[in-house]
Amino acid sequence: MTARGARIDSLRTARRRGLAALTEREAFRVLRLWRQTIVPQIIAATLFVVVFGIALGREIREIEGVPYEQFIVPGLVLMGVVTQAFANNATSLYQARSDGFIEDPVTSPMAPRHLMVGYLSGGVLRSILIAVGTLAVARIFVEYPIERPLVLAATIVIAAIGFSALGTIVGLYSTGWEQQNFTLNMVIQPLAFLGGVFYSINALSEPWRSLTFADPIFYAVSAARYGVLGEAEVSPWLSVGVTTAVSAVLLAWCWVLFRRGVGLRT
Amino acid sequence: MSADARAAESTPALRCRGVHKRFPHDVIALDGLDLEVPAGSFFGLLGPNGAGKTTLIRSVVGLNEPDAGEIAVFGHNALGPGGAPTRRIVGYAPQEIALDKFVQVQQLLELHGRYFGLERRDARDRAAEMLEQFDLTNKARAYANRLSGGMRRRLLLARALLHRPRLVILDEPTAGVDIELRQDLWSYIRRLHADGTTILLTTHYLDEADELCEQVAFIRDGRIAAEGEPDQLRERFGAPRLEDVYLQLVGR
């Protein structure tokens, strides 16, 4: 079965090309809109470093024996990763659905898994750029080590995949922009702020300390903190493990939606 | 002619058997529809709004999932995730103009070609060729949302044809298009058909269908009410024009 006049390529090759094109398209969108997709989050993280770390840090000095301005850097990186991975995919998917141009890749020979990976790539790329940008700009103001670079890199990538998947899920279910804003502002942002970005959970009293253990973003922040500082509130195995498990569940949910055509087919 | 070639020639471009699609609130869009579009034909699917034309077309390209029935394109299943490979040989220009506004026109066409399995260089060459065919070369670097309505309609058609499909489905391609552009579009589609591409067209312009289509089918309430060559149908219904056949069959 071939298109007339075209060279005969295997379905696998054709789908691989489709996936490469969709990935490129999602990356292009992130890079073309860099003033909206990359810069604001890096500026926001920098302001947090300057205001909380440097200005207020003089009052707080140290947390768990770590200078405060160092302590908050990994959390800020992860906060940017999870919020922007989510926002990217929720927006991209919903816009493509509401404007109708998602029909172009959906009517192509690509399988659901190719569509899913292609769409996830945008959120992952955006998150990685924000993480690298935040680390680089924070370095201008704060001296910090990166004790476990592999743990940090793995945490960023795993969290980026998981929250891109969550954004995709919301983008597929959404019937209006307000649902994405609600999820971002009322669920993800609060979980990020309460996930120990600015404080150690050891400073919390009960029941807040126990409740924090139910916050999945706490584990991602803790894993990133271990990657940067070489120490964190919980074991790196637990924090990386929970982050991976949460991302795996979100990814599986996302795959089921693509497989069933939720938001893509009627 | 070899046995394989004879089989390929006799396999219909599109075969629908007992296709049923019910939407929420008990809206039956397709009610056990049967249809066969011969390979290489210029086929018109005619009917009023809500008759099921677009639902059927969207089922063929994988945007609707029928509740029951079979759809095959050149003998290959076109339904469900297993039908995805079949879409390599189908080109689809939807009724609604929906074009990616984040990429430039040339890039939009190249991406489409690659979604459908063309290699990068082939997609680039083919995009340039289609831009020239549809007189859009000077808009290659523009964004689709900055184009006029007529240009967007041409771009939509260029996109549908870019990956060299064997079956091209055009859902009201000339709706809201001026006469000059309509003539241009039809002259290109005619050439394409002359080269052996099967065309499935839906339109509300019955004179257009009468002039272009070798066969037509009238759809009413999700079923085919009648089908055949325009001349045969006029004779069978004792009607001077296809429009009169339409009014007898599906008019309200």
Interface residues (C-beta under 8 A of the other chain):
Chain A: M1 T2 A3 R4 G5 A6 R7 D9 L11 T13 A14 R15 R17 G18 A20 A21 L22 E24 R25 F28 R29 R32 L33 A96 D99 G100 F101 E103 D104 P105 V106 T107 S108 P109 M110 A111 P112 R259 G261 L264 R265 T266
Chain B: F23 R58 V61 G62 L63 N64 E65 F74 H76 P81 A84 P85 T86 R87 R88 I89 V90 Y92 P94 E96 A98 L99 D100 K101 F102 V103 Q107 E110 L111 H112 R114 Y115 F116 G117 L118 E119 R120 D122 A123 R159 H163 R164 P165 R166 D195 G196 T197
